[in-house]
Amino acid sequence: MSTVEELGEKLHEALYNSKTKEQDIIDIIKSTDLLKRLSISHYYEAVYGKKLQDDLNSKLSSDFKNLVKNLFLTPTEIDVENIKNAFKGNSTDETILIEALTTKPKFMTDELKKSYKTLTKKELKDDIEKNFTSDTRLKKKFSYFIKRYKKY
């Protein structure tokens, strides 16, 4: 079994080879669980001075990039990314917000709000209010799910 350090170095080599070695990346992912992948991500940033997510974003493409990036995130971080993407464009994707805000127990909703603020430097409730200016009915419903637990 490989150590976090060995896997982090192998991942860096796979990304920075003259041609990105997707199979090496797949092999690393296949051989690790989420906790080990998160450790690899922390190791990668500490050793190479760059966030793994940024390198994955610049070195990989399309659906493979999205898959690999998500496999190095916690479920809460994935929710935050999905919510940020739901707010992009001319209309908000309410289904993503419904899933992220209404299907989770209190502790996960609290963690989601904290992570959203940490990762975006914005309050989730403020972004909801900003993105639902024309649909007050939806804004009230989503705001309820944010306010039902203590504020962050």
C-alpha positions as semicolon CSV with decimal commas, in nm:
position;residue;x (nm);y (nm);z (nm)
1;M;0,000;0,000;0,000
2;S;0,139;0,340;-0,099
3;T;0,179;0,628;0,141
4;V;0,011;0,965;0,102
5;E;0,349;1,113;0,011
6;E;0,413;0,855;-0,262
7;L;0,066;0,900;-0,406
8;G;0,093;1,279;-0,393
9;E;0,421;1,268;-0,585
10;K;0,282;1,018;-0,835
11;L;-0,021;1,243;-0,887
12;H;0,201;1,546;-0,944
13;E;0,411;1,351;-1,195
14;A;0,095;1,234;-1,375
15;L;-0,029;1,593;-1,405
16;Y;0,302;1,748;-1,507
17;N;0,425;1,482;-1,747
18;S;0,450;1,611;-2,106
19;K;0,122;1,429;-2,164
20;T;-0,106;1,399;-1,863
21;K;-0,121;1,036;-1,755
22;E;-0,491;0,983;-1,696
23;Q;-0,445;0,613;-1,619
24;D;-0,207;0,695;-1,332
25;I;-0,466;0,935;-1,193
26;I;-0,734;0,667;-1,221
27;D;-0,507;0,414;-1,047
28;I;-0,450;0,656;-0,757
29;I;-0,822;0,717;-0,719
30;K;-0,904;0,344;-0,739
31;S;-0,658;0,264;-0,464
32;T;-0,775;0,527;-0,213
33;D;-1,075;0,618;-0,006
34;L;-1,198;0,973;0,051
35;L;-0,990;1,031;0,365
36;K;-0,671;0,929;0,189
37;R;-0,756;1,146;-0,114
38;L;-0,813;1,443;0,116
39;S;-0,476;1,373;0,279
40;I;-0,315;1,361;-0,065
41;S;-0,472;1,696;-0,146
42;H;-0,333;1,854;0,174
43;Y;0,009;1,698;0,112
44;Y;0,006;1,823;-0,247
45;E;-0,060;2,181;-0,140
46;A;0,202;2,168;0,136
47;V;0,476;2,028;-0,090
48;Y;0,402;2,198;-0,423
49;G;0,256;2,525;-0,294
50;K;-0,047;2,493;-0,519
51;K;-0,396;2,369;-0,457
52;L;-0,457;2,032;-0,613
53;Q;-0,798;2,153;-0,735
54;D;-0,628;2,432;-0,935
55;D;-0,384;2,191;-1,100
56;L;-0,661;1,944;-1,179
57;N;-0,859;2,229;-1,330
58;S;-0,573;2,343;-1,553
59;K;-0,431;2,003;-1,653
60;L;-0,745;1,796;-1,712
61;S;-1,044;1,855;-1,934
62;S;-1,417;1,799;-1,967
63;D;-1,607;1,536;-1,772
64;F;-1,290;1,359;-1,657
65;K;-1,174;1,682;-1,493
66;N;-1,507;1,728;-1,313
67;L;-1,509;1,369;-1,192
68;V;-1,151;1,377;-1,061
69;K;-1,197;1,716;-0,894
70;N;-1,510;1,594;-0,714
71;L;-1,334;1,281;-0,593
72;F;-1,088;1,503;-0,404
73;L;-1,366;1,701;-0,230
74;T;-1,580;1,630;0,074
75;P;-1,954;1,585;0,015
76;T;-2,013;1,931;0,166
77;E;-1,758;2,090;-0,068
78;I;-1,934;1,921;-0,361
79;D;-2,264;2,071;-0,243
80;V;-2,103;2,416;-0,228
81;E;-1,966;2,377;-0,581
82;N;-2,306;2,262;-0,703
83;I;-2,481;2,556;-0,538
84;K;-2,230;2,802;-0,686
85;N;-2,294;2,649;-1,029
86;A;-2,670;2,664;-0,972
87;F;-2,642;3,042;-0,933
88;K;-2,448;3,086;-1,259
89;G;-2,615;3,206;-1,575
90;N;-2,944;3,383;-1,627
91;S;-3,156;3,154;-1,413
92;T;-3,100;2,963;-1,093
93;D;-3,124;2,582;-1,094
94;E;-3,372;2,530;-0,811
95;T;-3,343;2,150;-0,813
96;I;-2,983;2,170;-0,691
97;L;-3,086;2,404;-0,411
98;I;-3,377;2,182;-0,316
99;E;-3,150;1,880;-0,286
100;A;-2,876;2,065;-0,099
101;L;-3,101;2,247;0,146
102;T;-3,399;2,024;0,212
103;T;-3,266;1,669;0,220
104;K;-3,000;1,702;0,484
105;P;-3,010;1,682;0,863
106;K;-2,932;1,988;1,074
107;F;-2,561;1,917;1,126
108;M;-2,506;1,886;0,749
109;T;-2,699;2,204;0,675
110;D;-2,492;2,387;0,937
111;E;-2,172;2,251;0,781
112;L;-2,293;2,353;0,435
113;K;-2,351;2,712;0,546
114;K;-2,008;2,730;0,711
115;S;-1,834;2,580;0,409
116;Y;-2,020;2,806;0,169
117;K;-1,904;3,110;0,361
118;T;-1,546;2,981;0,383
119;L;-1,519;2,886;0,016
120;T;-1,709;3,178;-0,140
121;K;-1,658;3,453;0,122
122;K;-2,036;3,510;0,103
123;E;-2,337;3,416;0,309
124;L;-2,556;3,150;0,149
125;K;-2,874;3,330;0,256
126;D;-2,754;3,650;0,087
127;D;-2,686;3,468;-0,240
128;I;-3,028;3,305;-0,226
129;E;-3,195;3,641;-0,169
130;K;-2,992;3,798;-0,451
131;N;-3,068;3,521;-0,700
132;F;-3,441;3,504;-0,634
133;T;-3,526;3,872;-0,658
134;S;-3,807;3,814;-0,911
135;D;-3,958;3,505;-0,749
136;T;-4,044;3,601;-0,392
137;R;-4,229;3,273;-0,328
138;L;-3,914;3,065;-0,396
139;K;-3,692;3,313;-0,215
140;K;-3,906;3,280;0,098
141;K;-3,902;2,900;0,082
142;F;-3,527;2,873;0,036
143;S;-3,461;3,141;0,296
144;Y;-3,669;2,938;0,542
145;F;-3,437;2,639;0,503
146;I;-3,135;2,859;0,565
147;K;-3,286;3,037;0,866
148;R;-3,438;2,728;1,030
149;Y;-3,103;2,656;1,193
150;K;-2,866;2,888;1,370
151;K;-2,699;3,149;1,150
152;Y;-2,338;3,155;1,040
